[in-house]
Amino acid sequence: TVEIQRRVSRPIVVFGLALNARLHAGVPGSQTTTVTVMKNGVATAVLVALPDGTTTIAFTANVSVSFAEGDLLGMRIVSTGTLAATDVQATVKQY
């Protein structure tokens, strides 16, 4: 599990998450890498899961979460089993 976070300097609404990951070759399809947007250390409904061996690009939309000035915006990356993905690039869509 890897988690990064930063403090929000102005009110925003996160309305999507784009994920691009380079997956390990030969990793069984039963393993998954999931990226979740966190608010003040708590998981939100904004997340993307990449099943290994199927795709390297995913996007979630139609889910949003509001952040106030001073809130912590974070991303948690979790891989099941053996580390499933390398070079994970996640982009938060916000306004």
N, C-alpha and C positions, 0 to 999 in steps of 0.2 A: 504494500500500500504506500502510495506517495501522495502527499497533500501540500498544496501551495496556497497562499492567501495574501491578500492585500486590502488595505483600508480604502473604502469608497470615499472620494472627496466631494461628491455631489450626488443628489438623488438620481437613481437610474432604474430601469426595468430591464431585466434579462429575459429575452423572449426566445432564445434558441441556443443551441450548442452544435458547432460543427467539429467533427473529429476525423483526423487523418492519421493512420498509424501504419508503421512497417511491421508486419507480423513475422515471427520466426518461421522459417521453413520447417516443414515436418511436424509442426505442433498439432496434436489431435484437435478435431473440430469441436470437441466437448468443452474446451477451455474458452474463456471469455475475458476480454479487457473492457472494463466499464469506467467511464468518466462521469462524475456527478458534480454539479454546481452546488457549492456549500454556502450557506448564509449564517454568519456568526458561529461557524463550527457545526452546523446542523445540516444534514442532507436535504435538498429540495427535490421537487419532481422533475427538474431539468436534468436529464441524463441521457447518455448514449452508451449502448453496449455493442461491442464488436465480437461476434463469434469468430474464433480463429479458423482460418482456412476457407472463409466465405467471402469477406469483403475487407477493404482497407479504408473505405470512406463512408461515413455515416453522418446524419443530421437529424436533430430533433427540433420540432416547432410546436406551435399551438399549446405551449405551456409557458407560463411566465411567473416571475417572482420579482417583487419590488425591493429595492435596497435604499435605505436612507443614508444621508451623510454620516460617516463614522462607522457604518456597518462593515463587517469583514466579508469580502467576496473571495471564495476559495474554490479550488477544484481538487477532487479526490480521484486518484487513478488506482483501480484495483484490478489485479489479474488473478484468475483462479488457477490453481495448480502451479506448474512451473511458470515463471514469468513468460507471459504470452506475447507481449508486444515490446518493440523498441522504437525509439524515435517517434513518440506520441506527440502530435501537434493538435491542441484543442483551442478553438476560437469561440469566445462568448459573444453572441449577438446581443446588442443592447441599444437602448435609446433613452 
